[in-house]
Amino acid sequence: MKIEKVYFPRWIAWFFIAIFIPLTIVLEYEAFYGNKPYPIMGAVFGFIFTLIIVMMFLVSYRKVPYMIIERQTKVKKGKNYD
Protein backbone atom coordinates (compact mmCIF):
# COMPACT_ATOMS: atom_id res chain seq x y z
CA MET A 1 0.00 0.00 0.00
CA LYS A 2 1.38 3.38 -1.02
CA ILE A 3 0.70 6.46 1.14
CA GLU A 4 0.70 9.94 -0.42
CA LYS A 5 0.49 13.17 1.56
CA VAL A 6 -1.19 16.16 -0.06
CA TYR A 7 -0.22 19.73 0.87
CA PHE A 8 -1.33 23.20 -0.21
CA PRO A 9 1.00 25.37 -2.29
CA ARG A 10 2.88 28.05 -0.35
CA TRP A 11 1.08 30.98 -1.93
CA ILE A 12 -2.15 29.86 -0.23
CA ALA A 13 -0.79 30.89 3.18
CA TRP A 14 -0.05 34.43 2.02
CA PHE A 15 -3.37 34.63 0.19
CA PHE A 16 -5.25 33.72 3.36
CA ILE A 17 -3.29 36.29 5.35
CA ALA A 18 -4.19 38.97 2.83
CA ILE A 19 -7.87 38.12 3.29
CA PHE A 20 -8.23 37.09 6.94
CA ILE A 21 -6.04 39.69 8.71
CA PRO A 22 -8.03 42.73 7.46
CA LEU A 23 -11.28 40.83 8.02
CA THR A 24 -10.24 39.99 11.58
CA ILE A 25 -9.25 43.60 12.27
CA VAL A 26 -12.61 44.90 11.05
CA LEU A 27 -14.58 42.31 13.01
CA GLU A 28 -12.62 42.91 16.21
CA TYR A 29 -13.00 46.67 15.90
CA GLU A 30 -16.75 46.37 15.36
CA ALA A 31 -17.14 43.89 18.20
CA PHE A 32 -15.30 45.87 20.85
CA TYR A 33 -15.77 49.49 19.76
CA GLY A 34 -19.13 49.28 18.02
CA ASN A 35 -22.50 49.27 19.73
CA LYS A 36 -22.73 45.49 19.96
CA PRO A 37 -24.43 43.89 22.98
CA TYR A 38 -22.15 40.80 22.93
CA PRO A 39 -18.48 41.70 22.30
CA ILE A 40 -17.42 38.16 23.24
CA MET A 41 -18.53 37.00 19.79
CA GLY A 42 -15.84 39.20 18.27
CA ALA A 43 -13.24 37.45 20.40
CA VAL A 44 -14.60 34.06 19.36
CA PHE A 45 -14.46 34.94 15.66
CA GLY A 46 -10.96 36.36 16.11
CA PHE A 47 -9.84 33.12 17.73
CA ILE A 48 -11.40 31.05 14.94
CA PHE A 49 -9.78 33.18 12.22
CA THR A 50 -6.42 32.90 14.00
CA LEU A 51 -6.74 29.10 14.05
CA ILE A 52 -7.59 29.10 10.33
CA ILE A 53 -4.52 31.19 9.51
CA VAL A 54 -2.23 28.95 11.61
CA MET A 55 -3.60 25.78 9.98
CA MET A 56 -3.15 27.23 6.48
CA PHE A 57 0.47 28.06 7.30
CA LEU A 58 1.14 24.59 8.69
CA VAL A 59 -0.42 22.87 5.68
CA SER A 60 1.22 25.08 3.06
CA TYR A 61 4.67 24.91 4.68
CA ARG A 62 4.42 21.08 4.75
CA LYS A 63 4.23 20.56 8.51
CA VAL A 64 0.74 19.01 8.55
CA PRO A 65 -0.75 17.19 5.53
CA TYR A 66 -4.08 18.39 4.17
CA MET A 67 -5.04 14.90 3.07
CA ILE A 68 -3.50 11.42 3.28
CA ILE A 69 -4.26 9.12 0.36
CA GLU A 70 -3.67 5.39 0.57
CA ARG A 71 -3.35 3.73 -2.81
CA GLN A 72 -3.33 0.01 -3.19
CA THR A 73 -0.50 -1.43 -5.22
CA LYS A 74 -1.22 -3.74 -8.10
CA VAL A 75 -0.92 -7.43 -7.32
CA LYS A 76 0.65 -9.60 -10.00
CA LYS A 77 -1.38 -12.71 -10.71
CA GLY A 78 0.01 -15.77 -12.37
CA LYS A 79 0.95 -19.31 -11.67
CA ASN A 80 3.53 -18.30 -9.01
CA TYR A 81 1.32 -15.66 -7.38
CA ASP A 82 -1.77 -16.92 -5.56
N, C-alpha and C positions, 0 to 999 in steps of 0.2 A: 504494500500500500504506500502510495506516494503522498506526502503532505506538502501543500503549497500555502504560503502565507501571503495575503494580499494587503497592501498598504496604499495610502493615498499619496499622490504626488506632493512635493514640498510646497508648491505654490498655493495649495489649498489652505495651509496654515495662515499664510499672510493674507489671503483673500478673506478668511473668516475674521481675522483681526480687523481688517479694514471695514467690515460690516458690523461686527458685534461690539467693538469698543465704543464707537459713537452711539450706537443704540443703547448700550448699557449706561453711558453718561447721561443721555436724555431721560431714560427711565428713572435713574436714581435721582436726578435733579427734580423731576416731576413728583416723585414719591415723597421726597423729604422736604422740598421747598414749595410744592404746590399745595392746593387746598384739598388734599386727599384725606379721608377719614382713617385709612389703614396704611400707614407708611411701611409697615412690616412687609407688605407684598413687594415693595420696591427692593427691599433687601433680599427677599427670596428669589426674585427674578435676577438680581445681580449675581447671587450665588450660583444659580442655574447657568447663566451665561458664562460665568467664569469657569465652571466645570466643562462646558462645551468647548471653550477655547483651549483649555488644558488638554482635553482628549484629542482635539484636532491636531495639536502640536505633537502629542505622543504618537499618534497614528501616522502623521506625515513625516516625522523624523525617525520612523522605523523602530520605535521602542515597544509599541503595542500593535499587534496585527488587527486590521479591520475585520478580516474574515479568514478562517482557516478552512481550506478545501482538502478533503481526502479523496484522492483518485485511486481507483483500484487498478492494479497492473494487469496486463493481459497474461493469461495462463496458456502456456503451450500445451496442446493436446496432441497426442500421438500414441504410438504403441508403448513408448517408454514412460509417458506421463499419464497417470491415472488419478 
